[in-house]
Amino acid sequence: MDPTGEYYEVIEEKQRRFGNLRDSSTKIPIETIDFEAYAEGQNHAKETKLIPEELVE
C-alpha cells in the first residue's frame, strides 16, 4: 500500500479520464479506414520499434 496515496490517485485519475481500458474497444466502419495510411503507420512502427514483433505479424 502506498502511504502517500499518490499511486491510487494516479489510478483513479486514469480511470476517470479513460475508463477501464481493458474493456474498451473502438468500432470503426471498414470503409472509413485509409489502408495506405495504416500500412505506412505500421511500417513506421516496425522501423522505430514502437510495436513488439509479435503484435506486428
N, C-alpha and C positions, 0 to 999 in steps of 0.2 A: 504494500500500500504506500502510495506517495504521501508523505506527511504534509507537503505544501498544498496538495490538491491540484497542482498545476497540470499534471498528467491527465486527470479526469476532466479538467476544464477544456483541454485541447480536444479530447474525445467528444465531449458534449458539443463543442463548437462545430466540429466536423460533421457530426450527425445533424445538427441544426441546419447547417448550410447545404449539405449534400445528401442527407437522408442515409438510409442503410445501403451502401454501395454494393454489397453482396447480392442484394435482392433487386437491384435496379437494372433496367435494360432500356435500350433505345430502339424503337422500331422505325426504320426508315424505308419508305417505298423504294423498291428496286429501281424504278425508272428515274429516281432523283439522284442516284449515285453517279458521279463522274469517275468512270473506271480508269481513265487515263491519269487523273489526279491521284486516285487511290493507289495505282501501281507506282507512280512516281514517289509518293509518300512512303510506300513500303520499301522501295529501293533506297531511299534516303535513310530510313530507319536501319536497314541492313548495314549500309556503309558507315553509319555513325554508331552502330551497336546500341541503339535505343531499345530494340526489341530482342529478347533472347532467341537464339536459333530455333528452339523447339516451337516457339509461337509463330515464327515466320513461315514455317512449312505448311 
